[in-house]
Amino acid sequence: MKYSLLFLFIVIYNIKCFGQEQHISIHQQQLAYYNHLNLNRYQMDSIHHFKEQNIKLYDGCQLNKIVFGWFPYWQGSTYLNFEWNLLTDLSYFAYEVDPSTGNAISTHNWSSAVVIDSAQAHGVRVNLCVTLFSDHATFFGSSTAQQTLIDNLITLVQQRNANGVNIDFEAVPSSQASNLNNFLVNLATQMHTQIPGSQVSIALYAVDWGNVFDEPTLNNYLDYFIIMGYDYYYSGSSTAGPNDPCYPFTASGYNLSRSINYYLNAGIEKEKLILGLPYYGFDWPTTSSSLYASTTASASVKLYNTIMDNTSGYYSDANKHWDNNSMSSYWVYNNGSDWHQCFVDDSYAMAKRLDLINQLGIAGMGIWALGYDDGYSDMWTVIADRFSSCGTVPCTDTIYDNGGPGRDYYNNSDYTYTIQPTGSVGLTLTFNSLDLEAGYDSLWIYDGSDINAPLLMALSGNSVPSPIVASGNTLTFKFHSDGATVGAGWEAVWTCVQDTQIPETQIVGSGTFSGDFTVDFQDTDNDTVTKRWFNYIYRSDTLWQCYLDSGYFFDSLNYQVNQNWISQVGNWQETNAGLIQTDENESNTNYYIPINQNHATSFVYSWDMKIEGSGTNRRAGIHFFCDSATSTNRHNSYMVYFRVDQDKVQIYKYINDVYYLETNDDCSVDSGQWFNCKVVYDKILGNIDVYKDNVLVSSWSDSSPYIANGD
């Protein structure tokens, strides 16, 4: 069986702002760039080095938030790698409006684009994104052009059995504000009348400098409002900074939390407000390596997968940094002549932004743009963990007010947020700091899942309270601030009490079946069982076999072992006592089997083992999720080691055959004594749990987990 790593690359390009006074958005920049290339879908696939992976990790996950993604026509076949069940809406980009007539300059093959068929086949809603970046006075000055556009859009939506339209009219001057709002109301009214159940949404500016949107009126007509939460720092910025700061990067800077707060206060319902987030960022040449450094030229656009591919070597872990105020990842490097700073959200930074969406209670997230992460599953993993039934809430974490860890909270804030750690039976909240305007701004803590639960504490002022203990495993926050004075807000840490009762499972059912059958599992515990696994085996001659291509394996290892095992290094012997390795001079033995692990999201590896021999460095264990089992250290993999002479259990991660020790925990390991080992790996969350004789002895969570096929 042959294994290879698939690396996906995307063309790297530089886009200037064309010397205009008002900077051009990423939507307009990239549309102009790819229109100029004038390539078809297959040519786009070629320049992006697209390869279909056909790896679906999250088919069983059910979304509980909106995930709205723009699909630019130039993304070609990248939709073949989408986790469709983690997407609610796909917006096909774009119908380019001719401002003089309302007709389309181009719809970029809307009528035949196969991505639309694929999205609909997977139950994803589809809308057509409509762009107008200039000549607004011409368009809004012509009622004929406006009606032509409305008629065309209704027809195009009906022809593709789509769900509606998304309006992306940018750089609209304040003098056209009234005309813009009237057009949107007219469009929504006609669309909803002629296509019942259709949706009309709009792309909102991160900062509405011209105050062009009449939010209270539009809220009565439009279905969704998607904040374009990026370009806070853009290619022409004089200072390098985060493309989408979660919280203020500087003391007075605009940011995602402030934009959300603004639009909520302007009159948009939480259930209609969506935060668009970038799968790209900017790389500037700068005057120094210091944070807040001045730029010396315009930035180049860097897509998420460009950073992950790291073909230049500049975007290494060694060059990676974190700004805690804005919750942003960035890279600093010197290319031999200039300092550079590149701000792009990694998966950890993206998770913080999805946490903000959950905390403020808005409808969900948007993505500019789908496919910009092609080749990597990290962002899908974050969505599954934060927005779906597959997600978990950590036992301990830190929560801040909506100004983040380093800045003041915002005026006119009102939101509630519930904490319920997964698998917990108790919960404690400890405040590290508290600073609210006394008597006007308040934080209430409730003992349950909503504000109808008993009130535990009402906080105002700056007196830090004693730890708050829930009667169960759930607490709810409610925060209100008025329109005047603000303060530093709060920082609090929640810590849960884990369920320690050992679960008992009774399986009801017996017999031999040749067709469909049902088996009842009765679980007894304080909580439901967190994970369940099953295995199925069949008899082949004298050997029990499993379907390795489906991710299942079993071997009793007595006399006759599975023929798929490969002895790579060491002296391995098959006996009635099991599989024995006897070469004590070889320090890196290797006996492996290829297993397809692409069809599930979590795995359990279980085996019995004893360690004997001489010396003072006796150890044994398992590598798993290896992408090259024949490499010295299995190239990219995880490893669990049990050490007799040190009484330790260790978890390692290997990257390019270099090991990184992640845990080194105490664990009694006796020489010559059999014990059972279990390793549980969740590739959604990156969690690794190690058990010895069914007792948890070590745990570690990888923020960039391996997900692809392995040995």
Secondary structure in CASP SS format (residue, H / E / C, confidence):
PFRMAT SS
TARGET T0000
AUTHOR 0000-0000-0000
METHOD secondary structure of the structure
MODEL  1
M C 1.00
K C 1.00
Y C 1.00
S C 1.00
L C 1.00
L C 1.00
F C 1.00
L C 1.00
F C 1.00
I C 1.00
V C 1.00
I C 1.00
Y C 1.00
N C 1.00
I C 1.00
K C 1.00
C C 1.00
F C 1.00
G C 1.00
Q C 1.00
E C 1.00
Q C 1.00
H C 1.00
I C 1.00
S C 1.00
I H 1.00
H H 1.00
Q H 1.00
Q H 1.00
Q H 1.00
L H 1.00
A H 1.00
Y H 1.00
Y H 1.00
N H 1.00
H H 1.00
L H 1.00
N C 1.00
L C 1.00
N C 1.00
R H 1.00
Y H 1.00
Q H 1.00
M H 1.00
D H 1.00
S H 1.00
I H 1.00
H C 1.00
H C 1.00
F C 1.00
K C 1.00
E C 1.00
Q C 1.00
N C 1.00
I C 1.00
K C 1.00
L C 1.00
Y C 1.00
D C 1.00
G C 1.00
C C 1.00
Q C 1.00
L E 1.00
N C 1.00
K C 1.00
I E 1.00
V E 1.00
F E 1.00
G E 1.00
W E 1.00
F E 1.00
P E 1.00
Y H 1.00
W H 1.00
Q H 1.00
G C 1.00
S C 1.00
T H 1.00
Y H 1.00
L H 1.00
N H 1.00
F C 1.00
E C 1.00
W H 1.00
N H 1.00
L H 1.00
L C 1.00
T C 1.00
D E 1.00
L E 1.00
S E 1.00
Y E 1.00
F E 1.00
A E 1.00
Y E 1.00
E E 1.00
V E 1.00
D C 1.00
P C 1.00
S C 1.00
T C 1.00
G C 1.00
N C 1.00
A E 1.00
I E 1.00
S E 1.00
T C 1.00
H C 1.00
N C 1.00
W C 1.00
S C 1.00
S C 1.00
A C 1.00
V H 1.00
V H 1.00
I H 1.00
D H 1.00
S H 1.00
A H 1.00
Q H 1.00
A H 1.00
H C 1.00
G C 1.00
V C 1.00
R E 1.00
V E 1.00
N E 1.00
L E 1.00
C E 1.00
V E 1.00
T E 1.00
L E 1.00
F C 1.00
S C 1.00
D C 1.00
H H 1.00
A H 1.00
T H 1.00
F H 1.00
F H 1.00
G C 1.00
S C 1.00
S H 1.00
T H 1.00
A H 1.00
Q H 1.00
Q H 1.00
T H 1.00
L H 1.00
I H 1.00
D H 1.00
N H 1.00
L H 1.00
I H 1.00
T H 1.00
L H 1.00
V H 1.00
Q H 1.00
Q H 1.00
R C 1.00
N C 1.00
A C 1.00
N C 1.00
G E 1.00
V E 1.00
N E 1.00
I E 1.00
D E 1.00
F E 1.00
E C 1.00
A C 1.00
V C 1.00
P C 1.00
S H 1.00
S H 1.00
Q H 1.00
A H 1.00
S H 1.00
N H 1.00
L H 1.00
N H 1.00
N H 1.00
F H 1.00
L H 1.00
V H 1.00
N H 1.00
L H 1.00
A H 1.00
T H 1.00
Q H 1.00
M H 1.00
H H 1.00
T H 1.00
Q H 1.00
I C 1.00
P C 1.00
G C 1.00
S C 1.00
Q E 1.00
V E 1.00
S E 1.00
I E 1.00
A E 1.00
L E 1.00
Y C 1.00
A C 1.00
V C 1.00
D C 1.00
W C 1.00
G C 1.00
N C 1.00
V C 1.00
F C 1.00
D C 1.00
E H 1.00
P H 1.00
T H 1.00
L H 1.00
N H 1.00
N C 1.00
Y C 1.00
L C 1.00
D C 1.00
Y E 1.00
F E 1.00
I E 1.00
I E 1.00
M E 1.00
G C 1.00
Y C 1.00
D C 1.00
Y C 1.00
Y C 1.00
Y C 1.00
S C 1.00
G C 1.00
S C 1.00
S C 1.00
T E 1.00
A C 1.00
G C 1.00
P C 1.00
N C 1.00
D C 1.00
P C 1.00
C C 1.00
Y C 1.00
P C 1.00
F C 1.00
T C 1.00
A C 1.00
S C 1.00
G C 1.00
Y C 1.00
N C 1.00
L H 1.00
S H 1.00
R H 1.00
S H 1.00
I H 1.00
N H 1.00
Y H 1.00
Y H 1.00
L H 1.00
N H 1.00
A H 1.00
G C 1.00
I C 1.00
E C 1.00
K H 1.00
E H 1.00
K H 1.00
L E 1.00
I E 1.00
L E 1.00
G E 1.00
L E 1.00
P E 1.00
Y C 1.00
Y E 1.00
G E 1.00
F E 1.00
D E 1.00
W E 1.00
P E 1.00
T E 1.00
T C 1.00
S C 1.00
S C 1.00
S C 1.00
L C 1.00
Y C 1.00
A C 1.00
S E 1.00
T E 1.00
T C 1.00
A C 1.00
S C 1.00
A C 1.00
S E 1.00
V E 1.00
K E 1.00
L E 1.00
Y H 1.00
N H 1.00
T H 1.00
I H 1.00
M H 1.00
D H 1.00
N C 1.00
T C 1.00
S C 1.00
G C 1.00
Y C 1.00
Y C 1.00
S C 1.00
D H 1.00
A H 1.00
N H 1.00
K E 1.00
H E 1.00
W E 1.00
D E 1.00
N C 1.00
N C 1.00
S C 1.00
M C 1.00
S E 1.00
S E 1.00
Y E 1.00
W E 1.00
V E 1.00
Y E 1.00
N E 1.00
N C 1.00
G C 1.00
S C 1.00
D C 1.00
W E 1.00
H E 1.00
Q E 1.00
C E 1.00
F E 1.00
V C 1.00
D C 1.00
D C 1.00
S H 1.00
Y H 1.00
A H 1.00
M H 1.00
A H 1.00
K H 1.00
R H 1.00
L H 1.00
D H 1.00
L H 1.00
I H 1.00
N H 1.00
Q H 1.00
L H 1.00
G C 1.00
I C 1.00
A C 1.00
G E 1.00
M E 1.00
G E 1.00
I E 1.00
W E 1.00
A C 1.00
L C 1.00
G C 1.00
Y C 1.00
D C 1.00
D C 1.00
G C 1.00
Y C 1.00
S C 1.00
D H 1.00
M H 1.00
W H 1.00
T H 1.00
V H 1.00
I H 1.00
A H 1.00
D H 1.00
R H 1.00
F H 1.00
S E 1.00
S C 1.00
C C 1.00
G C 1.00
T C 1.00
V C 1.00
P C 1.00
C C 1.00
T E 1.00
D E 1.00
T E 1.00
I E 1.00
Y E 1.00
D C 1.00
N C 1.00
G C 1.00
G C 1.00
P C 1.00
G C 1.00
R C 1.00
D C 1.00
Y C 1.00
Y C 1.00
N C 1.00
N C 1.00
S C 1.00
D E 1.00
Y E 1.00
T E 1.00
Y E 1.00
T E 1.00
I E 1.00
Q C 1.00
P C 1.00
T C 1.00
G C 1.00
S E 1.00
V E 1.00
G E 1.00
L E 1.00
T E 1.00
L E 1.00
T E 1.00
F E 1.00
N E 1.00
S E 1.00
L E 1.00
D E 1.00
L C 1.00
E C 1.00
A C 1.00
G C 1.00
Y C 1.00
D C 1.00
S E 1.00
L E 1.00
W E 1.00
I E 1.00
Y E 1.00
D C 1.00
G C 1.00
S C 1.00
D C 1.00
I C 1.00
N C 1.00
A C 1.00
P C 1.00
L E 1.00
L E 1.00
M E 1.00
A E 1.00
L E 1.00
S C 1.00
G C 1.00
N C 1.00
S C 1.00
V C 1.00
P C 1.00
S C 1.00
P C 1.00
I E 1.00
V E 1.00
A C 1.00
S C 1.00
G C 1.00
N C 1.00
T C 1.00
L E 1.00
T E 1.00
F E 1.00
K E 1.00
F E 1.00
H E 1.00
S C 1.00
D C 1.00
G C 1.00
A C 1.00
T C 1.00
V C 1.00
G C 1.00
A C 1.00
G E 1.00
W E 1.00
E E 1.00
A E 1.00
V E 1.00
W E 1.00
T E 1.00
C E 1.00
V E 1.00
Q E 1.00
D C 1.00
T C 1.00
Q C 1.00
I C 1.00
P C 1.00
E E 1.00
T E 1.00
Q E 1.00
I E 1.00
V E 1.00
G C 1.00
S C 1.00
G C 1.00
T C 1.00
F C 1.00
S C 1.00
G C 1.00
D C 1.00
F C 1.00
T C 1.00
V C 1.00
D E 1.00
F E 1.00
Q E 1.00
D E 1.00
T E 1.00
D C 1.00
N C 1.00
D C 1.00
T C 1.00
V C 1.00
T C 1.00
K C 1.00
R C 1.00
W C 1.00
F C 1.00
N C 1.00
Y C 1.00
I C 1.00
Y E 1.00
R E 1.00
S E 1.00
D C 1.00
T C 1.00
L E 1.00
W E 1.00
Q E 1.00
C C 1.00
Y C 1.00
L H 1.00
D H 1.00
S H 1.00
G C 1.00
Y C 1.00
F C 1.00
F C 1.00
D C 1.00
S C 1.00
L C 1.00
N C 1.00
Y C 1.00
Q C 1.00
V C 1.00
N C 1.00
Q C 1.00
N C 1.00
W C 1.00
I E 1.00
S E 1.00
Q E 1.00
V E 1.00
G C 1.00
N C 1.00
W E 1.00
Q E 1.00
E E 1.00
T E 1.00
N C 1.00
A C 1.00
G E 1.00
L E 1.00
I E 1.00
Q E 1.00
T C 1.00
D C 1.00
E C 1.00
N C 1.00
E C 1.00
S C 1.00
N C 1.00
T C 1.00
N E 1.00
Y E 1.00
Y E 1.00
I C 1.00
P C 1.00
I E 1.00
N C 1.00
Q C 1.00
N C 1.00
H C 1.00
A C 1.00
T C 1.00
S E 1.00
F E 1.00
V E 1.00
Y E 1.00
S E 1.00
W E 1.00
D E 1.00
M E 1.00
K C 1.00
I C 1.00
E C 1.00
G C 1.00
S C 1.00
G C 1.00
T C 1.00
N C 1.00
R C 1.00
R E 1.00
A E 1.00
G E 1.00
I E 1.00
H E 1.00
F E 1.00
F C 1.00
C C 1.00
D C 1.00
S C 1.00
A C 1.00
T C 1.00
S C 1.00
T C 1.00
N C 1.00
R C 1.00
H C 1.00
N C 1.00
S E 1.00
Y E 1.00
M E 1.00
V E 1.00
Y E 1.00
F E 1.00
R E 1.00
V C 1.00
D C 1.00
Q C 1.00
D C 1.00
K E 1.00
V E 1.00
Q E 1.00
I E 1.00
Y E 1.00
K E 1.00
Y E 1.00
I E 1.00
N C 1.00
D C 1.00
V E 1.00
Y E 1.00
Y E 1.00
L E 1.00
E E 1.00
T E 1.00
N E 1.00
D E 1.00
D E 1.00
C C 1.00
S C 1.00
V C 1.00
D C 1.00
S C 1.00
G C 1.00
Q C 1.00
W C 1.00
F E 1.00
N E 1.00
C E 1.00
K E 1.00
V E 1.00
V E 1.00
Y E 1.00
D E 1.00
K C 1.00
I C 1.00
L C 1.00
G C 1.00
N E 1.00
I E 1.00
D E 1.00
V E 1.00
Y E 1.00
K E 1.00
D C 1.00
N C 1.00
V E 1.00
L E 1.00
V E 1.00
S E 1.00
S E 1.00
W E 1.00
S E 1.00
D C 1.00
S C 1.00
S C 1.00
P C 1.00
Y C 1.00
I C 1.00
A C 1.00
N C 1.00
G E 1.00
D C 1.00
END
